[in-house]
Amino acid sequence: MLGYTKVLRIGLLGSIAALAIIAFFGLDSLPLMIAGTVLLGIMYAGTVNIMLNGLGVVLSPAGNPGFLPGMNAGAFNLGAGLSFLVLPAVLVATTALGDAKASYLTVVVVGLALTIAAFAASLLIPKPVEAEVAE
């Protein structure tokens, strides 16, 4: 068993790889764009979100087991809302450069940078001693 935290980080690394595929190859190739998008869906929605919810359950205080899962849901919704503000703003700001492909590349690179920051933040998550399997 790998444990929640390791699988979370694997999902984040997979998400970073998927965004890199989209940014550097997918804008010129529909099959690679599809592959990158599918990989991103699997790694982020199918791995990272599930592990975050699991970590939220095992790291919540004993007297309030729904605290961290609730905070995670709120943070996810806030982040999703902010993405609809930040990413189109980046797209519009870079559209003035006159190159649509460069504008989309910039948006994907901003998402890539945010995902790298999320991976760095994952290094601060405490190890849930009761839930992890000893190696």
N, C-alpha and C positions, 0 to 999 in steps of 0.2 A: 504494500500500500504506500502511496506517495504522500497522502495527507492533503488537507484542504489548502494550506498555504502554498505548497509546491505546485499543486494543480492550478491554483489561481495564477501563479507566476508563469507557468507553462502556457496558460491561456492568454496572458498578457503578451508574452513573447510571440505567440502565434498571431495575435492581433497586430503586433508591430510588423511581423513578416508579411501579413496579408496587406496591410496598408502600404508597405514598401513595394509589393508586387503591383498594387493598383497604381501607385504614384509613378513608378519608373518603367513599367511595362504595360499596364492596363490602359493607359490613355492612348496607346497606339494599337492595341490588339483587343478586340472584343472577347475572344476566348480567355485571355489572361485577366481581363476585367471581371469576367464572370467567375473565373477560378478564384481571384482575389476576394471578390465579394462573398462567395460561398464560404471560403476559408475564414473570413472575418466573422460571418454569421455563426459558424461552428465554434470558433475560438472565443468570441466575445459573448454572444448570447447563450451559446450552449455550454460554455465552460466557466468563464469569468463570473457571470451573474449567478450561476448556481453555486459556485464556491464562495462568493461573497455572502449569499444568503446562509449557507452552511456555517461559515465563520461567524456571521451575526448571531446565529442561534447558540453556538458553543461559547462565544465570548461575552454574551450578555450577562448582566448580573443575575444571580440566582433568584432574587426577588422580583425581577422584571425581565423575563425571557424574551419578550417581544420588543425590547428597547432597540437593540442594534438592527434587527431586521426592518423595523419601522424607520429608523434613521437611514438605512440603506435605500429603502424605497423612496423616501423623501429626497435624498441626495441624487438618486438616479433620475427622478422626475425633474428636479432642478437643473441637473446637468443636461438632460434632453432638451429642456426649454431654452437653456442658454445656448445650446448648439444651434438652435434655430435663429438665434440672434447673432452669434459670433461668426459662424461659417458663411452665411449669406453676406454679412458685412465685409468679410475678407474678400469674397468673390467680387462684390460690387467695387470695392476699393481697388482691386487689382485689374478689373476689367478696363479701367481707364488706360492701362498700358497697351491695349489694342490686341492682345494675344489671348484668345479664349482658352487655349490649352495651358498656357502659363498660369492663367487665373485658376483653373481647376487644379493644376498641380500644386499651387500655393495652398489651396483649401485642404487638399489631402495631406500635405506636409504639416500644416497646422494641426490636423487631427493626429498625425503621426507623433508630433512633439507632445501633444497632450497625453497620448497613450504611453509614451516613454516616461512622462512625469507620473502617470498612474503606476507604472512598474516601480519607479523609484519610491513612491509612497507605500507600495506594498511591502517594502523592506522594513517599514515601521510597524507592521501589524504584529502584535505579540503572538507567540506560539500558544495555541490552545492545548495545554498539557493533557487534559482529560480526553480530548478527541483525537489526537494524533497517535499514530501507531509507532511504537519504538522501532528504531532501525538497528 
